[in-house]
Amino acid sequence: MTFFISPALLDYNYIVGGMLEANQKEIEIQDCKAETFEALLKYIYCGEVEFTDEIATDLFILCNKWLFKELEEECEDYLAETLTLENVLERTKLAEKFETQELTNALPSFIIENIIELEKRGDLYQMPPAINVKIMLEQTARLNFYKSKT
């Protein structure tokens, strides 16, 4: 979706400073959905966002691109806290692509706890290699912990 934003709406020099768009009266934004950009504006002006899975994912990607670190971290926290069987595969790919810390740390435990169901669904075999290594390390640490208790 393409829409325009008036420079009067926000300090667009933060976003486009030094770019060709900095001298234009309108800025065309093509790389995000309207709902995602509305959520970003709400965060800029009100300091809050009402997350959904889709908004959090899209906003995380947008914030990573536009360097809104604080909001990016809030999105990542939401993504890590709301893992489900339905979204874990998508989030493993997101974690690998953006080299996230919080999400990457949350994934192995969730996957190990749900490994049978994920295997039945076929999702287990589609996990990115880096996540598989984290899963093996987490499982090894758990086994070593249990061995030390016996």
KAURNOR-V97571 format. One record per pair of residues at least 12 apart in sequence whose ideal C-beta (glycine too) atoms are under 8 Angstrom apart, sorted by the first residue. I is the first residue (numbers start at 0). J is the second residue. Records with the same first field share a line. If there is no record, write none. Layout:
I: J / J
This chain:
0: 31 / 32 / 33
1: 27 / 28 / 29
2: 27 / 28 / 33 / 36
3: 25 / 26 / 27 / 28
4: 25 / 26 / 28 / 36
5: 24 / 25
6: 23 / 24 / 25 / 26
8: 40
9: 40 / 43
11: 26
14: 26 / 65
30: 61 / 64
31: 57 / 61
32: 57
34: 53 / 54 / 57
35: 54 / 57 / 58 / 61
36: 61
38: 54 / 58
39: 58 / 61 / 62 / 67 / 70
42: 67 / 70
48: 70 / 73
50: 74 / 77
52: 81 / 86
55: 74 / 77 / 78 / 81
56: 74 / 78 / 89 / 93
58: 70 / 74
59: 71 / 74 / 75 / 78 / 93 / 97
60: 93 / 97
62: 74
63: 97
72: 101
75: 99 / 100 / 101 / 102
76: 101
78: 90 / 93 / 102
79: 101 / 102 / 104 / 105 / 106
80: 105
82: 105 / 106 / 109
84: 113 / 116 / 117 / 120 / 122
87: 106 / 109 / 110 / 113 / 117 / 122
88: 122 / 125 / 126
90: 102 / 106
91: 106 / 110 / 126 / 127 / 130
92: 127
94: 106 / 127 / 130
95: 127 / 129 / 130
103: 129 / 130 / 133
106: 130 / 133 / 134
107: 130 / 133 / 134 / 136 / 137 / 138
108: 137
110: 123 / 126 / 130 / 134
111: 134 / 137 / 138 / 141
